[in-house]
Amino acid sequence: MRAQFEVEDADCIGCGLCEERAPENIEIPTGDCIARVFRQPLDDAEEEACTEAAEYCPLGGLRTISPDARVASPTPYPRRDS
């Protein structure tokens, strides 16, 4: 089973690091400042790219949502709505 990913809007600052690392799966739509997963990984390369993107996310906004989570999801900084 492949890992699945989601963006927690409250933790996304729109920095674009995820889009750079996983352009086949993640984008920041024109006119928006929040990333979105537009396609879940279809192969090992895409899953690896999304996993790397989640690891590089500065606020932990990109998260693994599969049962065998490969990326820790705790936010390293306080949430903006706190």
C-alpha positions as CSV (number, residue, x, y, z in Angstrom):
1,M,0.0,0.0,0.0
2,R,1.4,3.4,-1.0
3,A,1.6,6.2,1.4
4,Q,-1.1,8.9,1.0
5,F,-0.5,12.6,1.7
6,E,-2.6,15.6,2.7
7,V,-1.9,19.3,3.4
8,E,-3.1,20.8,6.6
9,D,-4.1,24.3,5.5
10,A,-3.5,25.9,8.9
11,D,0.2,24.7,8.8
12,C,0.9,25.6,5.1
13,I,2.8,28.8,4.5
14,G,2.9,28.4,0.7
15,C,6.7,28.3,0.6
16,G,6.7,26.0,-2.5
17,L,9.3,23.5,-1.2
18,C,6.8,20.7,-1.6
19,E,5.9,21.7,-5.1
20,E,9.6,21.8,-6.1
21,R,10.2,18.3,-4.7
22,A,7.0,16.6,-5.9
23,P,5.7,18.5,-8.9
24,E,3.8,15.4,-10.2
25,N,1.7,15.4,-7.1
26,I,1.6,18.7,-5.3
27,E,0.9,22.3,-6.5
28,I,0.1,25.7,-5.2
29,P,-2.7,26.8,-7.5
30,T,-2.4,30.2,-9.2
31,G,-3.8,32.9,-7.0
32,D,-3.7,30.7,-3.9
33,C,-1.1,30.5,-1.1
34,I,-1.8,27.0,0.2
35,A,-0.4,23.8,-1.4
36,R,-2.6,21.0,-2.4
37,V,-2.1,17.3,-3.2
38,F,-3.7,17.0,-6.6
39,R,-2.7,13.4,-7.2
40,Q,-1.6,10.7,-4.8
41,P,1.6,8.9,-5.6
42,L,1.3,6.3,-8.4
43,D,4.7,4.7,-8.2
44,D,7.8,4.4,-5.9
45,A,9.4,7.5,-7.4
46,E,6.4,9.7,-6.7
47,E,6.0,8.3,-3.2
48,E,9.6,9.0,-2.5
49,A,9.3,12.6,-3.8
50,C,6.2,13.2,-1.7
51,T,7.9,11.7,1.4
52,E,10.9,14.0,0.8
53,A,8.5,17.0,0.4
54,A,6.9,16.2,3.7
55,E,10.2,15.9,5.4
56,Y,11.3,19.3,4.1
57,C,8.0,21.1,5.0
58,P,9.1,23.8,7.5
59,L,5.8,23.7,9.5
60,G,4.8,20.1,9.0
61,G,1.8,21.0,6.8
62,L,2.3,18.2,4.4
63,R,1.6,14.9,6.1
64,T,1.4,11.2,5.5
65,I,-2.1,9.9,6.2
66,S,-1.6,6.2,5.5
67,P,-1.6,3.6,8.3
68,D,2.1,2.9,7.8
69,A,3.1,6.5,8.2
70,R,6.7,7.1,7.0
71,V,6.9,10.7,8.0
72,A,6.3,11.9,11.5
73,S,3.4,14.4,11.5
74,P,4.0,16.5,14.7
75,T,4.3,20.2,13.9
76,P,7.8,21.5,14.9
77,Y,6.4,25.0,15.6
78,P,3.2,26.2,17.2
79,R,0.2,26.2,14.9
80,R,-0.7,29.7,13.6
81,D,-4.2,29.4,15.1
82,S,-2.8,28.8,18.6
